[in-house]
């Protein structure tokens, strides 16, 4: 079979496209590249799944991290074994069905107030006699009559504590705090329930707040009991956060280094072939070798028609900047840039995000001015009344 000689211009554009896909593989999910995606799948290739911007939820405040966080801590050199906690008194969580919480929207009628007071008195009597099962029954009846009484939930929570049912106690405390956020009793009992479950940091937080709202000797004793473990976990978390930040910095530096190497390699190849990145006298379409991206006029997928041409983006200049390529490997930056490109009004969402703002401003400086705005970003909202011929702090790099 005779070999095919490809024009160097098309090979250059193909290399540029591959570089883009490497730095932002999720662009293959764009509808305009469905033909290319289908081809990759037909030859047994894999297509990266679309990335999401949702952050993983933080783990409960306990001495036992979630599996995902435990793996991250081990990667950072901080395993669970680094923490020595005193778990004396920690019990197995109760797994009973949730207790009757009444109808929170119900308002007790005036004629039922006397009967409610009788139920309340019977419940308090059973509690004083340490007949906690009976007290729970009476408190439940009182709650069904008047579900707006936060103190009834707090008192029933204390009964569940004595019955070694910390989860039920926490549910009642949550409802009591929902009704009355300043309920010291509810914070006190929830703190104790979390202590029984080994949730040391949450326990300390609630007990500190309970003592601040209404100092109580018992709450203070419970706080002293949980403080050593809570402080160890707080210190562990600070240490982990510090090492994690250091690790993220190293990863970013490594991305920049790899992008620089890719850039230098491409430059050497172009030098050896005697050609430089050249997309034509007017910027051209870097994806012309593929017949253009659905008539986007040189736009990168998801970038809102930012093609070459006078006043447009110099795609070759973009690819020659290793820091920009490295930035686009950050999912948060890539997602933000796509949002701003598709709707410039989204830029306001990132005004207070230094990382994203600096990347967008750097890219804006490569557009060579739009509508008389030096370093303007296509469609980027301009300050009302701002001079159109003076650089501002936002568009200086």
N, C-alpha and C positions, 0 to 999 in steps of 0.2 A: 504494500500500500504506500503510495507516494506521501512523503511528509508534507505537512502544510506549514507555510511560512506566515506567521502572524505579524501584522504591522506592529512596530514597537510602541506606537501610540496606544493601541488597544491593550497591549500587555501592561503598559504603565497604568492605564485606567483600571485594569483588572486587579493589579497589585494594590492600588488605592482602595478599591472596593473590599478586598480581602482584609486589609488593615482595619477598615471601618467595622466590618463584621466581627473581627477579633475583639475589638474594644467595646462593641455594643451588639452582642449576638441577638438580643431580643428584637432587633429591627427585622429579622427574618419572619416575624409574626405579622408584619405589615401586609395588607391585602395586595399591594402593588408587586410584592415579591413572591406571590403564591406560586408562580411558575418555577421559580428557583427553588423554593421550599419543596415542591413536589418532586423535582429532579433529585434533590439530596436524599429524600426519603426513598425514591425508587432504586437508588444504588446502595441502600442499607445504611445511610447516614442518620444521625440523630439531630433533632432540632431542639435547642434550649427552650424550656418553658418560659412563658412570659413572667417577668419578675413583678413582685408586688412591693409596695412601699410600707406595708403594715409592719410595725415593729413587734417583736416578740413580747409577750406579756411578761411582766416581772414575776418572779417566783414568790410564793407566800413567805412571810417573815418567820421562818423556822430554822431549826438547826440542820434540816435536811433539804438541800437545794433540789430543784427539778433536774431531771436527767440531762436536759439540754444545757442548763447553766452549770451543772457539775462537769460536763465535758469541756465547756469553755474555761472553767476554773483550772481544770487539769492541764489544758493547753497553755494556760498562763502560769503554770507552776504553782497553783493554789488548790490543792485537793481538799476534800472535806476532812481528811485526817489531820489537816493543819489545825483544826479547832478542837479543843478539849472542853466539852461541856458537861456540866453536872446535870444529869437527866433524872435525878431522884424525884419521885412524885409524878412523873409523866405517866399518863394512863392511855389506854387504847380509846380511840374516839367512839362515841356512841353512833350507832347506825339506824336508830329508830326512825320511823316515818315522821315528818315534820308535825309539830303539835298544832292544835286548833288556834289560829291567830285572830279569829273573828273577822268581821267586815269593817275595814278601816273607814269606809264611807258612811257607816251607820252613826246616827246621832241619837243618844239616849233620850227618851221622852221624859218629861218632868214627872209623870205618874209612876215611872219605874225607878226613880231615884231612891225611894225608901227601901225597895227590895234589893237594889244594888248595894246599899249600905249594909244590909244584913249579910249578903254574900261576902262582902269585903271583910266584915267583922269575923265571920266564920273562918275565912281564909287566914286572917292574921292570928286567930286563936290557934288554929292547927299548926301554923308556922312556929309560934312560940312554944308549942308542945313538942316541936321537932317531928311532927307527923307530916312529913314532906309529901307523901303520896296524896294524903287527904287535902293538904294545902293546895297542891296543884289542881285538884278537882274543883275546889272552891274558887280559886283564882281564874280558872278557865271559864267558869260560869259567870263570874263578874266581868271578865273581858268580853264575853259574848253580849252582855247587857250594855257595856260601855267600852267599846274598843278604842275610844279616844283618851283613855287614862294611861299615860306612860308609866306611872308608878306601879300599876298592876302588872305590867309586863316585867318591870325591874324586879318586883318581889317574886314573881313566878320564876324568873331567871335564877334567883338565889336558891330556890327550892331545887331546881335542876342541878345546880352546882353540888348541893348536898347529896343528890341522888347519883352523882358521878356521871352526869350527862352534859358535858361541856358544849357540845354542838347545839343542843336544844337551848342551853343557856345563852349562847351567842345569838341565836335567832331572836330570842325575846329581847335581848339587850339592843340588837339592831333596830327592832321595832320601837323600843322605848326611846332611843336616840333620834329616830325618825320623827317621833311625835314631839320630843323635847331634847334638842341637841345639848342643852345644859344640864342634863341629868347626871349628876356625879355618881349616883348609885349604879346606873346602867354602865358607865365607863369602868367603875370599880369591878363589877361582877364580870364584865366582858374581859377585863384584864386578867382576872383570876382564871376564867375559862381558858383563855389562850395559854396561860401558864401550864395548866393541866395537859394541854395538847402539845406543849413544847414550842409554842410560837413566842419565843422570848422577846423579840423586838416589839411585836404588836402588844404583848402583855405590858412591857415597860411603858410604851407610849400611852396606853389607856390608863394605867395606874398613876403615872405622872399627872395626867390631865385631871383625874379624879381628885387627887390631893390638891391640885391648884384650884379646882372649883369649890371644893368643900373638904378641908383637911380631915382625914379620918385615920385613927391609929392603925386600924387593921389594914387599910389600903396602903399605908406607909410601910408596914411590915411586909406585906406582899411585894411591894416595890423593891425593898431591900433584898428580897429573896430572888427576884428575877434579874436584878441589875448586873451581877457578874457575867452571866451568860449573854445578856443583851449587849453589854459593852464589848465582849469578845467578838460577837457577830458584827457589830457596827464597825469595829476596827478591821475585821476581816474583809468586810464589804468595801471599806475605803481603800484597803491595800489592793484588792482585786480591781477596783475601778481605776486605780493609778496604773497598775500593770497592764490593764486592758487598753488604756489610752496610749501607753508606750508601744504596745503591740500594734495598734492601729496606725500609729505614726510610722513604725518600721514597715508595715505593709504598704502604706502609701509611698514611702521612699522606694520600696522595691518595685512598685508599679511604674514609678517615674523612670527608674533605672532600666527596666525592661523596655519601656516605650522609647527611651533614648537609644538603646541598642538596636531596636527595630528601625528607628529612623536612620541611624548611622549605616545599618546594613543596606537599607533601601537606597541611601545616597551613594554608597559604594557601587551598588549594582547599576544605578543610573549613570554614574561616572564612567564605569567600565564600558557601558553600551554607548556612551557618547551622547546620551539624552538626559535631560532634566525633567522634572515634573512640569508638564506643559499641557494645559487644557485648552489651548487655542488662544487667539488674540483677544477674545472677549470673555475669557474665563471658561467658556464652553460647558458642556455637560459631562462631568466625570463618569457618568454611568451610560455614556453614549454607546459603549461597546455592547450594552445589554438592550439597546433600543430605547433607552430612556426609561424613567420610572413612571410609567403611566401618564406621560405627558406633563410631568411636574416641572419641566423646564430646568433641569439641573438640580432639583431640590433633593436633599437627603431625606429618606423616609422619616416622617414624623417631625420634620423641621420647618413645616409651614412655608414651603416654596422659597427657601433661601438659596436660590441658585446663583451661578456665576453671572458675569456681565457687569457693565459699568455700575458702580455703586453697590454691587452685590458682594457675596462672600467669596473670597479667594480660597477655593477648596484646597488647592495645593498648599497654601500657607497654613491652613488648618491642620492638614496631615503632617506638616513639617514641624509642628510644635509638640514635643513629647509630653509636656505638662498638660496640654489640652487632651491628648489621647489618653493619658493616665487618668485625668479627671473623669472622662466618660466611662471608665471602667467602674466608677462608683455608681451603684444603682440609683442612689438618691439624686446625684447630679444629673444623670441621664434622664430620669423621670421628670425632674424639675425643668430641664431644658426643653423636653418635648411639650410640657404643659405651656411654657411661655411661648414656644414657637407656634403652637396651635391657637393660642389665645393670649396675646400680649398683656391683657389685663391681669393675667395670673402672676405677672412679675411682682405685683404688690405683696403676694403671699411670701415672697422670699427676700423682701427688703431687709429683714432683720436676721437673715441667715448668712453670716460672713462667707462661709465656704461656697455656697451656691452663687451668692451675689458676685464674688470675685471672678468665678468662672464665666458667668454671663457677661460681666463687664469686659473681661478679656476677649471673649468672642465678639462682643459689640465693636471693639476697637479694630476688628479685622474686616468690618463691612465698608470702611472707607467713606462713611457718611451717608445718611439717607435723608433726603428732603432738606438738605442744608444743615443737618445736625451732625457735627463731627463725632465719629465713633458711634453713630446712632444705631439702635437695634430696630429692625423692621417692625413697625407697629408698636414699639415700646412706649408706654405712656410717658409723656414729657411733662415736667412740672408746669403748672399754669403760670403764664406770664414770664417764664424763664427765657433768657436771651438765647436765640437760636444759633449764635455764632461764637459762643464762648464755651469752653470745656467746663464741665462740672466735676465735682469730686467723684460722682458715680461713674463717669466714663473715663476717668484716668486710671491707667493700669500701673 
